[in-house]
Every structure is written in C-alpha cells, then in structure tokens.
Amino acid sequence: MDGQNSDDSKQSTADMTVFVQNLLQQMQSRFQTMSDSIITKIDDMGNRINELEQSINDLKAEMGVEGTSSPLDPSKQKSDKAKQDEGSA
C-alpha cells in the first residue's frame, strides 16, 4: 500500500505543478495583453495631446496672439513661479 500512496503523492505533485505552471502562463499572457493595451492607450493619448496643442497654436496664430508661450512651456511656468515668489517676499 505504501508504494501506491507514494505513486499517488508523486502524481498529485506532478498534477499540481502542471496546474500552477499553466495558471502562471495564463496570468503572464493576460498581464502582457493588459500592458500592451495600456501602452497603446498612452500613445494615443499623447498623440491627441499633441494634436490639441497644435490646434491651440493654430487658433492663437489666427487670432494674432502668436507671441505667447504654451501653457505647457516649463520655462514660462518657472518664470511665473519666480514672479509670484518675488511678489510675496
């Protein structure tokens, strides 16, 4: 009887190993699919932001306000912050 229990235990362990490996492969596949989807959405969002910024610049040019910088321009944000700091000091 001990031989059969040993064989059953080995088979059970092998079955569990195969089950866990399959489960991990499924999880990896789903994770990769979700990751690819997120990256695609981020790329699409970046393209839409670029298009929006271009549209804003086009509208500014049509209105003759071409000389103002973009609200996303980091150098303008820094100079505005410096002006605020000077005013509060």
N, CA, C and O atoms as a GROMACS GRO file, in nm:
protein
  356
    1MET      N    1   0.080  -0.119   0.000
    1MET     CA    2   0.000   0.000   0.000
    1MET      C    3   0.085   0.126   0.000
    1MET      O    4   0.049   0.226  -0.062
    2ASP      N    5   0.197   0.122   0.070
    2ASP     CA    6   0.283   0.239   0.076
    2ASP      C    7   0.334   0.277  -0.062
    2ASP      O    8   0.349   0.396  -0.090
    3GLY      N    9   0.361   0.182  -0.147
    3GLY     CA   10   0.408   0.210  -0.282
    3GLY      C   11   0.304   0.284  -0.362
    3GLY      O   12   0.336   0.375  -0.438
    4GLN      N   13   0.177   0.243  -0.346
    4GLN     CA   14   0.069   0.309  -0.419
    4GLN      C   15   0.047   0.451  -0.367
    4GLN      O   16   0.024   0.543  -0.446
    5ASN      N   17   0.055   0.470  -0.236
    5ASN     CA   18   0.040   0.605  -0.180
    5ASN      C   19   0.152   0.695  -0.227
    5ASN      O   20   0.130   0.813  -0.256
    6SER      N   21   0.271   0.641  -0.236
    6SER     CA   22   0.386   0.717  -0.284
    6SER      C   23   0.366   0.758  -0.430
    6SER      O   24   0.394   0.871  -0.468
    7ASP      N   25   0.316   0.664  -0.510
    7ASP     CA   26   0.290   0.693  -0.652
    7ASP      C   27   0.179   0.798  -0.666
    7ASP      O   28   0.189   0.889  -0.748
    8ASP      N   29   0.074   0.784  -0.584
    8ASP     CA   30  -0.036   0.881  -0.586
    8ASP      C   31   0.014   1.020  -0.546
    8ASP      O   32  -0.025   1.120  -0.606
    9SER      N   33   0.101   1.024  -0.446
    9SER     CA   34   0.156   1.151  -0.400
    9SER      C   35   0.241   1.216  -0.509
    9SER      O   36   0.234   1.337  -0.531
   10LYS      N   37   0.322   1.134  -0.576
   10LYS     CA   38   0.406   1.187  -0.684
   10LYS      C   39   0.318   1.238  -0.798
   10LYS      O   40   0.345   1.343  -0.856
   11GLN      N   41   0.211   1.162  -0.832
   11GLN     CA   42   0.122   1.204  -0.940
   11GLN      C   43   0.049   1.331  -0.901
   11GLN      O   44   0.031   1.420  -0.984
   12SER      N   45   0.006   1.340  -0.777
   12SER     CA   46  -0.064   1.459  -0.730
   12SER      C   47   0.028   1.581  -0.736
   12SER      O   48  -0.014   1.690  -0.775
   13THR      N   49   0.153   1.562  -0.696
   13THR     CA   50   0.250   1.672  -0.701
   13THR      C   51   0.275   1.714  -0.845
   13THR      O   52   0.281   1.833  -0.875
   14ALA      N   53   0.289   1.617  -0.935
   14ALA     CA   54   0.311   1.648  -1.076
   14ALA      C   55   0.191   1.722  -1.135
   14ALA      O   56   0.206   1.818  -1.210
   15ASP      N   57   0.070   1.676  -1.099
   15ASP     CA   58  -0.052   1.742  -1.148
   15ASP      C   59  -0.059   1.886  -1.098
   15ASP      O   60  -0.093   1.978  -1.172
   16MET      N   61  -0.025   1.905  -0.970
   16MET     CA   62  -0.029   2.040  -0.912
   16MET      C   63   0.075   2.129  -0.980
   16MET      O   64   0.048   2.246  -1.007
   17THR      N   65   0.192   2.075  -1.008
   17THR     CA   66   0.297   2.152  -1.076
   17THR      C   67   0.250   2.197  -1.213
   17THR      O   68   0.270   2.312  -1.251
   18VAL      N   69   0.190   2.106  -1.288
   18VAL     CA   70   0.140   2.140  -1.422
   18VAL      C   71   0.030   2.244  -1.412
   18VAL      O   72   0.026   2.338  -1.491
   19PHE      N   73  -0.060   2.228  -1.315
   19PHE     CA   74  -0.169   2.323  -1.296
   19PHE      C   75  -0.114   2.463  -1.266
   19PHE      O   76  -0.158   2.561  -1.325
   20VAL      N   77  -0.017   2.470  -1.175
   20VAL     CA   78   0.040   2.600  -1.137
   20VAL      C   79   0.114   2.662  -1.255
   20VAL      O   80   0.104   2.782  -1.278
   21GLN      N   81   0.188   2.583  -1.330
   21GLN     CA   82   0.258   2.636  -1.447
   21GLN      C   83   0.160   2.691  -1.550
   21GLN      O   84   0.183   2.798  -1.606
   22ASN      N   85   0.052   2.619  -1.574
   22ASN     CA   86  -0.050   2.668  -1.668
   22ASN      C   87  -0.114   2.796  -1.618
   22ASN      O   88  -0.138   2.889  -1.695
   23LEU      N   89  -0.142   2.801  -1.490
   23LEU     CA   90  -0.202   2.920  -1.431
   23LEU      C   91  -0.108   3.040  -1.445
   23LEU      O   92  -0.152   3.149  -1.480
   24LEU      N   93   0.020   3.020  -1.418
   24LEU     CA   94   0.117   3.128  -1.431
   24LEU      C   95   0.130   3.173  -1.576
   24LEU      O   96   0.145   3.293  -1.602
   25GLN      N   97   0.126   3.080  -1.670
   25GLN     CA   98   0.132   3.117  -1.812
   25GLN      C   99   0.010   3.199  -1.852
   25GLN      O  100   0.023   3.296  -1.926
   26GLN      N  101  -0.108   3.161  -1.803
   26GLN     CA  102  -0.229   3.237  -1.833
   26GLN      C  103  -0.220   3.378  -1.774
   26GLN      O  104  -0.257   3.475  -1.840
   27MET      N  105  -0.172   3.387  -1.651
   27MET     CA  106  -0.159   3.517  -1.588
   27MET      C  107  -0.060   3.604  -1.663
   27MET      O  108  -0.084   3.723  -1.683
   28GLN      N  109   0.052   3.546  -1.706
   28GLN     CA  110   0.153   3.621  -1.783
   28GLN      C  111   0.094   3.671  -1.914
   28GLN      O  112   0.118   3.785  -1.954
   29SER      N  113   0.017   3.586  -1.980
   29SER     CA  114  -0.045   3.624  -2.107
   29SER      C  115  -0.144   3.739  -2.086
   29SER      O  116  -0.145   3.835  -2.164
   30ARG      N  117  -0.225   3.730  -1.983
   30ARG     CA  118  -0.322   3.837  -1.956
   30ARG      C  119  -0.251   3.966  -1.917
   30ARG      O  120  -0.290   4.074  -1.961
   31PHE      N  121  -0.147   3.955  -1.837
   31PHE     CA  122  -0.071   4.072  -1.797
   31PHE      C  123  -0.010   4.140  -1.919
   31PHE      O  124  -0.013   4.263  -1.930
   32GLN      N  125   0.046   4.061  -2.011
   32GLN     CA  126   0.107   4.116  -2.132
   32GLN      C  127   0.003   4.185  -2.218
   32GLN      O  128   0.029   4.292  -2.273
   33THR      N  129  -0.115   4.125  -2.230
   33THR     CA  130  -0.223   4.185  -2.308
   33THR      C  131  -0.266   4.318  -2.248
   33THR      O  132  -0.282   4.417  -2.319
   34MET      N  133  -0.283   4.321  -2.116
   34MET     CA  134  -0.321   4.446  -2.048
   34MET      C  135  -0.212   4.550  -2.062
   34MET      O  136  -0.240   4.668  -2.084
   35SER      N  137  -0.088   4.508  -2.049
   35SER     CA  138   0.025   4.601  -2.060
   35SER      C  139   0.029   4.663  -2.200
   35SER      O  140   0.046   4.784  -2.214
   36ASP      N  141   0.013   4.581  -2.301
   36ASP     CA  142   0.012   4.631  -2.439
   36ASP      C  143  -0.103   4.729  -2.461
   36ASP      O  144  -0.087   4.831  -2.527
   37SER      N  145  -0.218   4.696  -2.404
   37SER     CA  146  -0.335   4.783  -2.418
   37SER      C  147  -0.310   4.919  -2.351
   37SER      O  148  -0.344   5.023  -2.407
   38ILE      N  149  -0.252   4.917  -2.233
   38ILE     CA  150  -0.223   5.042  -2.161
   38ILE      C  151  -0.124   5.127  -2.240
   38ILE      O  152  -0.142   5.248  -2.253
   39ILE      N  153  -0.019   5.064  -2.292
   39ILE     CA  154   0.081   5.138  -2.368
   39ILE      C  155   0.019   5.200  -2.493
   39ILE      O  156   0.049   5.314  -2.528
   40THR      N  157  -0.067   5.125  -2.560
   40THR     CA  158  -0.135   5.178  -2.679
   40THR      C  159  -0.222   5.298  -2.642
   40THR      O  160  -0.223   5.398  -2.714
   41LYS      N  161  -0.294   5.288  -2.531
   41LYS     CA  162  -0.380   5.399  -2.489
   41LYS      C  163  -0.297   5.521  -2.451
   41LYS      O  164  -0.337   5.634  -2.480
   42ILE      N  165  -0.184   5.501  -2.387
   42ILE     CA  166  -0.097   5.612  -2.351
   42ILE      C  167  -0.042   5.679  -2.477
   42ILE      O  168  -0.038   5.802  -2.486
   43ASP      N  169  -0.001   5.599  -2.575
   43ASP     CA  170   0.047   5.655  -2.701
   43ASP      C  171  -0.063   5.735  -2.771
   43ASP      O  172  -0.038   5.844  -2.822
   44ASP      N  173  -0.184   5.680  -2.773
   44ASP     CA  174  -0.297   5.750  -2.835
   44ASP      C  175  -0.325   5.882  -2.763
   44ASP      O  176  -0.350   5.985  -2.827
   45MET      N  177  -0.319   5.878  -2.630
   45MET     CA  178  -0.343   6.000  -2.553
   45MET      C  179  -0.235   6.104  -2.583
   45MET      O  180  -0.266   6.222  -2.597
   46GLY      N  181  -0.110   6.062  -2.594
   46GLY     CA  182  -0.002   6.153  -2.628
   46GLY      C  183  -0.024   6.217  -2.764
   46GLY      O  184  -0.002   6.336  -2.781
   47ASN      N  185  -0.067   6.136  -2.861
   47ASN     CA  186  -0.095   6.190  -2.995
   47ASN      C  187  -0.209   6.291  -2.990
   47ASN      O  188  -0.203   6.394  -3.056
   48ARG      N  189  -0.312   6.261  -2.912
   48ARG     CA  190  -0.425   6.353  -2.903
   48ARG      C  191  -0.384   6.484  -2.836
   48ARG      O  192  -0.430   6.591  -2.874
   49ILE      N  193  -0.297   6.475  -2.735
   49ILE     CA  194  -0.248   6.597  -2.670
   49ILE      C  195  -0.168   6.680  -2.768
   49ILE      O  196  -0.182   6.802  -2.772
   50ASN      N  197  -0.083   6.615  -2.848
   50ASN     CA  198  -0.005   6.687  -2.949
   50ASN      C  199  -0.096   6.755  -3.050
   50ASN      O  200  -0.073   6.870  -3.089
   51GLU      N  201  -0.201   6.684  -3.094
   51GLU     CA  202  -0.295   6.743  -3.189
   51GLU      C  203  -0.369   6.861  -3.126
   51GLU      O  204  -0.391   6.963  -3.192
   52LEU      N  205  -0.408   6.847  -3.000
   52LEU     CA  206  -0.476   6.955  -2.930
   52LEU      C  207  -0.385   7.077  -2.916
   52LEU      O  208  -0.429   7.190  -2.939
   53GLU      N  209  -0.261   7.055  -2.881
   53GLU     CA  210  -0.166   7.166  -2.868
   53GLU      C  211  -0.146   7.235  -3.003
   53GLU      O  212  -0.136   7.357  -3.009
   54GLN      N  213  -0.140   7.156  -3.110
   54GLN     CA  214  -0.124   7.215  -3.244
   54GLN      C  215  -0.247   7.297  -3.280
   54GLN      O  216  -0.235   7.405  -3.339
   55SER      N  217  -0.365   7.247  -3.246
   55SER     CA  218  -0.488   7.321  -3.274
   55SER      C  219  -0.492   7.453  -3.197
   55SER      O  220  -0.532   7.556  -3.250
   56ILE      N  221  -0.449   7.448  -3.073
   56ILE     CA  222  -0.443   7.570  -2.992
   56ILE      C  223  -0.347   7.670  -3.053
   56ILE      O  224  -0.377   7.788  -3.062
   57ASN      N  225  -0.231   7.622  -3.096
   57ASN     CA  226  -0.133   7.711  -3.159
   57ASN      C  227  -0.187   7.769  -3.289
   57ASN      O  228  -0.162   7.886  -3.320
   58ASP      N  229  -0.260   7.688  -3.365
   58ASP     CA  230  -0.320   7.737  -3.489
   58ASP      C  231  -0.423   7.846  -3.460
   58ASP      O  232  -0.429   7.948  -3.529
   59LEU      N  233  -0.505   7.823  -3.356
   59LEU     CA  234  -0.605   7.924  -3.319
   59LEU      C  235  -0.539   8.052  -3.272
   59LEU      O  236  -0.584   8.161  -3.305
   60LYS      N  237  -0.432   8.039  -3.194
   60LYS     CA  238  -0.358   8.157  -3.149
   60LYS      C  239  -0.304   8.235  -3.268
   60LYS      O  240  -0.314   8.357  -3.273
   61ALA      N  241  -0.248   8.162  -3.363
   61ALA     CA  242  -0.192   8.228  -3.482
   61ALA      C  243  -0.302   8.301  -3.558
   61ALA      O  244  -0.280   8.412  -3.607
   62GLU      N  245  -0.420   8.241  -3.570
   62GLU     CA  246  -0.532   8.304  -3.638
   62GLU      C  247  -0.576   8.431  -3.566
   62GLU      O  248  -0.618   8.528  -3.629
   63MET      N  249  -0.567   8.431  -3.434
   63MET     CA  250  -0.609   8.546  -3.354
   63MET      C  251  -0.499   8.650  -3.342
   63MET      O  252  -0.524   8.760  -3.292
   64GLY      N  253  -0.378   8.619  -3.385
   64GLY     CA  254  -0.269   8.713  -3.378
   64GLY      C  255  -0.201   8.716  -3.242
   64GLY      O  256  -0.139   8.817  -3.207
   65VAL      N  257  -0.211   8.611  -3.167
   65VAL     CA  258  -0.151   8.604  -3.034
   65VAL      C  259  -0.033   8.508  -3.039
   65VAL      O  260  -0.006   8.435  -2.944
   66GLU      N  261   0.036   8.510  -3.150
   66GLU     CA  262   0.141   8.412  -3.174
   66GLU      C  263   0.256   8.422  -3.074
   66GLU      O  264   0.324   8.322  -3.050
   67GLY      N  265   0.280   8.540  -3.016
   67GLY     CA  266   0.397   8.560  -2.931
   67GLY      C  267   0.388   8.497  -2.794
   67GLY      O  268   0.489   8.486  -2.726
   68THR      N  269   0.267   8.455  -2.749
   68THR     CA  270   0.256   8.397  -2.615
   68THR      C  271   0.304   8.254  -2.616
   68THR      O  272   0.292   8.183  -2.716
   69SER      N  273   0.359   8.212  -2.502
   69SER     CA  274   0.411   8.076  -2.494
   69SER      C  275   0.299   7.980  -2.456
   69SER      O  276   0.194   8.022  -2.407
   70SER      N  277   0.324   7.854  -2.478
   70SER     CA  278   0.228   7.750  -2.446
   70SER      C  279   0.213   7.737  -2.295
   70SER      O  280   0.311   7.755  -2.222
   71PRO      N  281   0.093   7.706  -2.246
   71PRO     CA  282   0.077   7.685  -2.102
   71PRO      C  283   0.158   7.565  -2.053
   71PRO      O  284   0.183   7.552  -1.933
   72LEU      N  285   0.198   7.479  -2.145
   72LEU     CA  286   0.278   7.363  -2.108
   72LEU      C  287   0.427   7.393  -2.111
   72LEU      O  288   0.508   7.306  -2.081
   73ASP      N  289   0.464   7.515  -2.146
   73ASP     CA  290   0.605   7.553  -2.158
   73ASP      C  291   0.666   7.564  -2.018
   73ASP      O  292   0.627   7.652  -1.941
   74PRO      N  293   0.760   7.475  -1.983
   74PRO     CA  294   0.816   7.474  -1.848
   74PRO      C  295   0.890   7.603  -1.813
   74PRO      O  296   0.888   7.644  -1.697
   75SER      N  297   0.955   7.669  -1.909
   75SER     CA  298   1.029   7.790  -1.879
   75SER      C  299   0.934   7.902  -1.836
   75SER      O  300   0.968   7.982  -1.749
   76LYS      N  301   0.816   7.908  -1.896
   76LYS     CA  302   0.717   8.008  -1.856
   76LYS      C  303   0.666   7.979  -1.717
   76LYS      O  304   0.648   8.071  -1.637
   77GLN      N  305   0.642   7.853  -1.686
   77GLN     CA  306   0.593   7.817  -1.554
   77GLN      C  307   0.694   7.856  -1.448
   77GLN      O  308   0.657   7.906  -1.341
   78LYS      N  309   0.820   7.834  -1.475
   78LYS     CA  310   0.924   7.869  -1.379
   78LYS      C  311   0.931   8.021  -1.359
   78LYS      O  312   0.943   8.068  -1.246
   79SER      N  313   0.923   8.098  -1.469
   79SER     CA  314   0.932   8.244  -1.456
   79SER      C  315   0.809   8.298  -1.383
   79SER      O  316   0.821   8.392  -1.305
   80ASP      N  317   0.691   8.239  -1.407
   80ASP     CA  318   0.572   8.281  -1.336
   80ASP      C  319   0.585   8.252  -1.187
   80ASP      O  320   0.546   8.334  -1.104
   81LYS      N  321   0.639   8.137  -1.153
   81LYS     CA  322   0.659   8.100  -1.014
   81LYS      C  323   0.758   8.195  -0.947
   81LYS      O  324   0.738   8.233  -0.832
   82ALA      N  325   0.863   8.233  -1.018
   82ALA     CA  326   0.962   8.326  -0.964
   82ALA      C  327   0.898   8.462  -0.938
   82ALA      O  328   0.926   8.525  -0.836
   83LYS      N  329   0.812   8.507  -1.030
   83LYS     CA  330   0.742   8.634  -1.012
   83LYS      C  331   0.651   8.629  -0.890
   83LYS      O  332   0.642   8.725  -0.813
   84GLN      N  333   0.582   8.517  -0.871
   84GLN     CA  334   0.496   8.503  -0.754
   84GLN      C  335   0.578   8.506  -0.626
   84GLN      O  336   0.538   8.569  -0.527
   85ASP      N  337   0.692   8.439  -0.627
   85ASP     CA  338   0.779   8.436  -0.509
   85ASP      C  339   0.830   8.576  -0.477
   85ASP      O  340   0.838   8.614  -0.360
   86GLU      N  341   0.865   8.655  -0.581
   86GLU     CA  342   0.915   8.790  -0.559
   86GLU      C  343   0.804   8.879  -0.500
   86GLU      O  344   0.830   8.962  -0.413
   87GLY      N  345   0.683   8.859  -0.549
   87GLY     CA  346   0.571   8.940  -0.502
   87GLY      C  347   0.534   8.909  -0.358
   87GLY      O  348   0.486   8.997  -0.287
   88SER      N  349   0.556   8.786  -0.313
   88SER     CA  350   0.520   8.750  -0.176
   88SER      C  351   0.632   8.779  -0.078
   88SER      O  352   0.610   8.775   0.043
   89ALA      N  353   0.751   8.808  -0.127
   89ALA     CA  354   0.866   8.831  -0.038
   89ALA      C  355   0.870   8.972   0.015
   89ALA      O  356   0.960   9.006   0.091
   0.00000   0.00000   0.00000
